[in-house]
């Protein structure tokens, strides 16, 4: 907020007031997802995908299985994804563009990956 950026908590009913100049940050679901989003989460994802604002996902788009790359119905159609530490297995199979990996200081030797 100190940069003059307005920050609001998500409410599907207020998405009518967002514009194409707005950016939504998706952090609804994380890496442990193994089935399609249901109920309020599914409603929120559909509302985000149909509003005029663009969406950036944190770690993995909500509705995507980070291990297998399965895209459930619904999933966030993000313009970019910011992931942390290392690429997710899903990135190898998904047609995602604009994926960025942020180094947050965890040495790769601490992970179960080839470094």
PyMOL commands that place a pseudoatom at each C-alpha (Angstrom):
pseudoatom trace, name=CA, resn=UNK, resi=1, chain=A, elem=C, hetatm=0, pos=[0.000, 0.000, 0.000]
pseudoatom trace, name=CA, resn=UNK, resi=2, chain=A, elem=C, hetatm=0, pos=[2.934, 2.314, 0.556]
pseudoatom trace, name=CA, resn=UNK, resi=3, chain=A, elem=C, hetatm=0, pos=[3.447, 2.241, -3.233]
pseudoatom trace, name=CA, resn=UNK, resi=4, chain=A, elem=C, hetatm=0, pos=[-0.059, 3.563, -3.828]
pseudoatom trace, name=CA, resn=UNK, resi=5, chain=A, elem=C, hetatm=0, pos=[-1.411, 0.141, -4.784]
pseudoatom trace, name=CA, resn=UNK, resi=6, chain=A, elem=C, hetatm=0, pos=[-4.893, -0.745, -3.650]
pseudoatom trace, name=CA, resn=UNK, resi=7, chain=A, elem=C, hetatm=0, pos=[-5.104, -4.159, -1.978]
pseudoatom trace, name=CA, resn=UNK, resi=8, chain=A, elem=C, hetatm=0, pos=[-8.474, -5.851, -1.452]
pseudoatom trace, name=CA, resn=UNK, resi=9, chain=A, elem=C, hetatm=0, pos=[-9.538, -9.233, -0.168]
pseudoatom trace, name=CA, resn=UNK, resi=10, chain=A, elem=C, hetatm=0, pos=[-11.266, -11.440, -2.716]
pseudoatom trace, name=CA, resn=UNK, resi=11, chain=A, elem=C, hetatm=0, pos=[-15.029, -11.431, -2.903]
pseudoatom trace, name=CA, resn=UNK, resi=12, chain=A, elem=C, hetatm=0, pos=[-16.583, -12.974, -6.056]
pseudoatom trace, name=CA, resn=UNK, resi=13, chain=A, elem=C, hetatm=0, pos=[-19.468, -10.520, -5.925]
pseudoatom trace, name=CA, resn=UNK, resi=14, chain=A, elem=C, hetatm=0, pos=[-17.133, -7.504, -6.231]
pseudoatom trace, name=CA, resn=UNK, resi=15, chain=A, elem=C, hetatm=0, pos=[-15.421, -8.760, -9.397]
pseudoatom trace, name=CA, resn=UNK, resi=16, chain=A, elem=C, hetatm=0, pos=[-17.905, -6.709, -11.425]
pseudoatom trace, name=CA, resn=UNK, resi=17, chain=A, elem=C, hetatm=0, pos=[-16.040, -3.610, -10.268]
pseudoatom trace, name=CA, resn=UNK, resi=18, chain=A, elem=C, hetatm=0, pos=[-12.580, -4.679, -11.459]
pseudoatom trace, name=CA, resn=UNK, resi=19, chain=A, elem=C, hetatm=0, pos=[-11.194, -3.432, -14.741]
pseudoatom trace, name=CA, resn=UNK, resi=20, chain=A, elem=C, hetatm=0, pos=[-8.696, -4.667, -17.291]
pseudoatom trace, name=CA, resn=UNK, resi=21, chain=A, elem=C, hetatm=0, pos=[-6.157, -2.402, -15.542]
pseudoatom trace, name=CA, resn=UNK, resi=22, chain=A, elem=C, hetatm=0, pos=[-6.415, -4.505, -12.368]
pseudoatom trace, name=CA, resn=UNK, resi=23, chain=A, elem=C, hetatm=0, pos=[-4.281, -7.527, -11.530]
pseudoatom trace, name=CA, resn=UNK, resi=24, chain=A, elem=C, hetatm=0, pos=[-5.599, -10.302, -9.309]
pseudoatom trace, name=CA, resn=UNK, resi=25, chain=A, elem=C, hetatm=0, pos=[-3.160, -12.508, -7.391]
pseudoatom trace, name=CA, resn=UNK, resi=26, chain=A, elem=C, hetatm=0, pos=[-4.181, -16.167, -7.244]
pseudoatom trace, name=CA, resn=UNK, resi=27, chain=A, elem=C, hetatm=0, pos=[-3.086, -18.024, -4.149]
pseudoatom trace, name=CA, resn=UNK, resi=28, chain=A, elem=C, hetatm=0, pos=[-6.310, -19.936, -3.544]
pseudoatom trace, name=CA, resn=UNK, resi=29, chain=A, elem=C, hetatm=0, pos=[-4.888, -23.462, -3.745]
pseudoatom trace, name=CA, resn=UNK, resi=30, chain=A, elem=C, hetatm=0, pos=[-1.370, -24.837, -3.523]
pseudoatom trace, name=CA, resn=UNK, resi=31, chain=A, elem=C, hetatm=0, pos=[0.809, -27.758, -4.480]
pseudoatom trace, name=CA, resn=UNK, resi=32, chain=A, elem=C, hetatm=0, pos=[-1.159, -30.440, -2.617]
pseudoatom trace, name=CA, resn=UNK, resi=33, chain=A, elem=C, hetatm=0, pos=[-4.210, -30.319, -4.905]
pseudoatom trace, name=CA, resn=UNK, resi=34, chain=A, elem=C, hetatm=0, pos=[-5.253, -33.757, -6.201]
pseudoatom trace, name=CA, resn=UNK, resi=35, chain=A, elem=C, hetatm=0, pos=[-8.869, -33.263, -7.270]
pseudoatom trace, name=CA, resn=UNK, resi=36, chain=A, elem=C, hetatm=0, pos=[-11.062, -30.667, -8.930]
pseudoatom trace, name=CA, resn=UNK, resi=37, chain=A, elem=C, hetatm=0, pos=[-11.902, -27.573, -6.888]
pseudoatom trace, name=CA, resn=UNK, resi=38, chain=A, elem=C, hetatm=0, pos=[-15.465, -27.678, -5.563]
pseudoatom trace, name=CA, resn=UNK, resi=39, chain=A, elem=C, hetatm=0, pos=[-18.008, -25.354, -4.012]
pseudoatom trace, name=CA, resn=UNK, resi=40, chain=A, elem=C, hetatm=0, pos=[-16.901, -21.822, -3.159]
pseudoatom trace, name=CA, resn=UNK, resi=41, chain=A, elem=C, hetatm=0, pos=[-13.396, -22.411, -4.552]
pseudoatom trace, name=CA, resn=UNK, resi=42, chain=A, elem=C, hetatm=0, pos=[-14.745, -23.540, -7.931]
pseudoatom trace, name=CA, resn=UNK, resi=43, chain=A, elem=C, hetatm=0, pos=[-17.097, -20.556, -7.951]
pseudoatom trace, name=CA, resn=UNK, resi=44, chain=A, elem=C, hetatm=0, pos=[-14.203, -18.185, -7.177]
pseudoatom trace, name=CA, resn=UNK, resi=45, chain=A, elem=C, hetatm=0, pos=[-11.995, -19.651, -9.929]
pseudoatom trace, name=CA, resn=UNK, resi=46, chain=A, elem=C, hetatm=0, pos=[-14.761, -19.366, -12.523]
pseudoatom trace, name=CA, resn=UNK, resi=47, chain=A, elem=C, hetatm=0, pos=[-15.466, -15.785, -11.444]
pseudoatom trace, name=CA, resn=UNK, resi=48, chain=A, elem=C, hetatm=0, pos=[-11.783, -14.854, -11.719]
pseudoatom trace, name=CA, resn=UNK, resi=49, chain=A, elem=C, hetatm=0, pos=[-11.502, -16.406, -15.181]
pseudoatom trace, name=CA, resn=UNK, resi=50, chain=A, elem=C, hetatm=0, pos=[-14.516, -14.496, -16.499]
pseudoatom trace, name=CA, resn=UNK, resi=51, chain=A, elem=C, hetatm=0, pos=[-13.759, -11.045, -15.064]
pseudoatom trace, name=CA, resn=UNK, resi=52, chain=A, elem=C, hetatm=0, pos=[-11.886, -8.397, -17.057]
pseudoatom trace, name=CA, resn=UNK, resi=53, chain=A, elem=C, hetatm=0, pos=[-8.842, -8.256, -14.747]
pseudoatom trace, name=CA, resn=UNK, resi=54, chain=A, elem=C, hetatm=0, pos=[-5.667, -10.191, -15.439]
pseudoatom trace, name=CA, resn=UNK, resi=55, chain=A, elem=C, hetatm=0, pos=[-4.507, -12.824, -12.953]
pseudoatom trace, name=CA, resn=UNK, resi=56, chain=A, elem=C, hetatm=0, pos=[-1.045, -13.823, -11.745]
pseudoatom trace, name=CA, resn=UNK, resi=57, chain=A, elem=C, hetatm=0, pos=[-0.705, -17.129, -9.887]
pseudoatom trace, name=CA, resn=UNK, resi=58, chain=A, elem=C, hetatm=0, pos=[1.595, -17.744, -6.954]
pseudoatom trace, name=CA, resn=UNK, resi=59, chain=A, elem=C, hetatm=0, pos=[3.493, -21.080, -7.054]
pseudoatom trace, name=CA, resn=UNK, resi=60, chain=A, elem=C, hetatm=0, pos=[1.014, -22.929, -9.322]
pseudoatom trace, name=CA, resn=UNK, resi=61, chain=A, elem=C, hetatm=0, pos=[-2.297, -21.826, -10.848]
pseudoatom trace, name=CA, resn=UNK, resi=62, chain=A, elem=C, hetatm=0, pos=[-5.180, -22.907, -8.613]
pseudoatom trace, name=CA, resn=UNK, resi=63, chain=A, elem=C, hetatm=0, pos=[-6.836, -25.986, -10.063]
pseudoatom trace, name=CA, resn=UNK, resi=64, chain=A, elem=C, hetatm=0, pos=[-3.603, -27.457, -11.441]
pseudoatom trace, name=CA, resn=UNK, resi=65, chain=A, elem=C, hetatm=0, pos=[-1.956, -30.543, -9.911]
pseudoatom trace, name=CA, resn=UNK, resi=66, chain=A, elem=C, hetatm=0, pos=[1.675, -29.468, -9.363]
pseudoatom trace, name=CA, resn=UNK, resi=67, chain=A, elem=C, hetatm=0, pos=[3.028, -33.020, -9.635]
pseudoatom trace, name=CA, resn=UNK, resi=68, chain=A, elem=C, hetatm=0, pos=[1.146, -34.454, -12.601]
pseudoatom trace, name=CA, resn=UNK, resi=69, chain=A, elem=C, hetatm=0, pos=[0.214, -31.323, -14.516]
pseudoatom trace, name=CA, resn=UNK, resi=70, chain=A, elem=C, hetatm=0, pos=[-3.451, -32.319, -14.614]
pseudoatom trace, name=CA, resn=UNK, resi=71, chain=A, elem=C, hetatm=0, pos=[-5.645, -29.268, -15.109]
pseudoatom trace, name=CA, resn=UNK, resi=72, chain=A, elem=C, hetatm=0, pos=[-8.904, -29.740, -13.289]
pseudoatom trace, name=CA, resn=UNK, resi=73, chain=A, elem=C, hetatm=0, pos=[-12.170, -28.048, -14.127]
pseudoatom trace, name=CA, resn=UNK, resi=74, chain=A, elem=C, hetatm=0, pos=[-11.970, -25.247, -13.202]
pseudoatom trace, name=CA, resn=UNK, resi=75, chain=A, elem=C, hetatm=0, pos=[-8.425, -23.920, -13.024]
pseudoatom trace, name=CA, resn=UNK, resi=76, chain=A, elem=C, hetatm=0, pos=[-7.020, -20.386, -13.069]
pseudoatom trace, name=CA, resn=UNK, resi=77, chain=A, elem=C, hetatm=0, pos=[-6.031, -19.175, -16.532]
pseudoatom trace, name=CA, resn=UNK, resi=78, chain=A, elem=C, hetatm=0, pos=[-3.139, -16.994, -15.346]
pseudoatom trace, name=CA, resn=UNK, resi=79, chain=A, elem=C, hetatm=0, pos=[-1.124, -14.572, -17.470]
pseudoatom trace, name=CA, resn=UNK, resi=80, chain=A, elem=C, hetatm=0, pos=[1.959, -15.461, -15.386]
pseudoatom trace, name=CA, resn=UNK, resi=81, chain=A, elem=C, hetatm=0, pos=[3.016, -17.777, -12.583]
pseudoatom trace, name=CA, resn=UNK, resi=82, chain=A, elem=C, hetatm=0, pos=[5.611, -16.970, -9.924]
pseudoatom trace, name=CA, resn=UNK, resi=83, chain=A, elem=C, hetatm=0, pos=[6.915, -20.170, -8.380]
pseudoatom trace, name=CA, resn=UNK, resi=84, chain=A, elem=C, hetatm=0, pos=[9.440, -20.595, -5.597]
pseudoatom trace, name=CA, resn=UNK, resi=85, chain=A, elem=C, hetatm=0, pos=[12.704, -22.524, -5.131]
pseudoatom trace, name=CA, resn=UNK, resi=86, chain=A, elem=C, hetatm=0, pos=[12.466, -24.796, -8.197]
pseudoatom trace, name=CA, resn=UNK, resi=87, chain=A, elem=C, hetatm=0, pos=[10.210, -25.580, -11.142]
pseudoatom trace, name=CA, resn=UNK, resi=88, chain=A, elem=C, hetatm=0, pos=[7.237, -27.854, -10.461]
pseudoatom trace, name=CA, resn=UNK, resi=89, chain=A, elem=C, hetatm=0, pos=[6.886, -31.119, -12.410]
pseudoatom trace, name=CA, resn=UNK, resi=90, chain=A, elem=C, hetatm=0, pos=[3.681, -29.735, -13.919]
pseudoatom trace, name=CA, resn=UNK, resi=91, chain=A, elem=C, hetatm=0, pos=[5.658, -27.055, -15.757]
pseudoatom trace, name=CA, resn=UNK, resi=92, chain=A, elem=C, hetatm=0, pos=[7.090, -29.763, -18.029]
pseudoatom trace, name=CA, resn=UNK, resi=93, chain=A, elem=C, hetatm=0, pos=[3.670, -30.833, -19.313]
pseudoatom trace, name=CA, resn=UNK, resi=94, chain=A, elem=C, hetatm=0, pos=[1.547, -27.694, -19.177]
pseudoatom trace, name=CA, resn=UNK, resi=95, chain=A, elem=C, hetatm=0, pos=[1.329, -25.099, -21.910]
pseudoatom trace, name=CA, resn=UNK, resi=96, chain=A, elem=C, hetatm=0, pos=[2.064, -22.366, -19.386]
pseudoatom trace, name=CA, resn=UNK, resi=97, chain=A, elem=C, hetatm=0, pos=[3.801, -19.236, -20.520]
pseudoatom trace, name=CA, resn=UNK, resi=98, chain=A, elem=C, hetatm=0, pos=[5.451, -16.622, -18.376]
pseudoatom trace, name=CA, resn=UNK, resi=99, chain=A, elem=C, hetatm=0, pos=[6.622, -18.895, -15.557]
pseudoatom trace, name=CA, resn=UNK, resi=100, chain=A, elem=C, hetatm=0, pos=[9.159, -17.302, -13.230]
pseudoatom trace, name=CA, resn=UNK, resi=101, chain=A, elem=C, hetatm=0, pos=[11.112, -19.128, -10.512]
pseudoatom trace, name=CA, resn=UNK, resi=102, chain=A, elem=C, hetatm=0, pos=[12.062, -17.047, -7.460]
pseudoatom trace, name=CA, resn=UNK, resi=103, chain=A, elem=C, hetatm=0, pos=[15.105, -17.964, -5.418]
pseudoatom trace, name=CA, resn=UNK, resi=104, chain=A, elem=C, hetatm=0, pos=[14.098, -17.683, -1.773]
pseudoatom trace, name=CA, resn=UNK, resi=105, chain=A, elem=C, hetatm=0, pos=[17.370, -18.976, -0.359]
pseudoatom trace, name=CA, resn=UNK, resi=106, chain=A, elem=C, hetatm=0, pos=[16.701, -22.710, -0.031]
pseudoatom trace, name=CA, resn=UNK, resi=107, chain=A, elem=C, hetatm=0, pos=[19.707, -24.640, -1.397]
pseudoatom trace, name=CA, resn=UNK, resi=108, chain=A, elem=C, hetatm=0, pos=[18.763, -27.172, -4.077]
pseudoatom trace, name=CA, resn=UNK, resi=109, chain=A, elem=C, hetatm=0, pos=[20.686, -29.828, -2.123]
pseudoatom trace, name=CA, resn=UNK, resi=110, chain=A, elem=C, hetatm=0, pos=[17.874, -29.621, 0.469]
pseudoatom trace, name=CA, resn=UNK, resi=111, chain=A, elem=C, hetatm=0, pos=[15.315, -30.655, -2.119]
pseudoatom trace, name=CA, resn=UNK, resi=112, chain=A, elem=C, hetatm=0, pos=[14.571, -33.977, -3.741]
pseudoatom trace, name=CA, resn=UNK, resi=113, chain=A, elem=C, hetatm=0, pos=[15.762, -32.771, -7.166]
pseudoatom trace, name=CA, resn=UNK, resi=114, chain=A, elem=C, hetatm=0, pos=[18.863, -33.056, -9.284]
pseudoatom trace, name=CA, resn=UNK, resi=115, chain=A, elem=C, hetatm=0, pos=[20.935, -29.924, -8.831]
for i in range(1, 115): cmd.bond("trace and resi %d" % i, "trace and resi %d" % (i + 1))
show_as sticks, trace
zoom trace
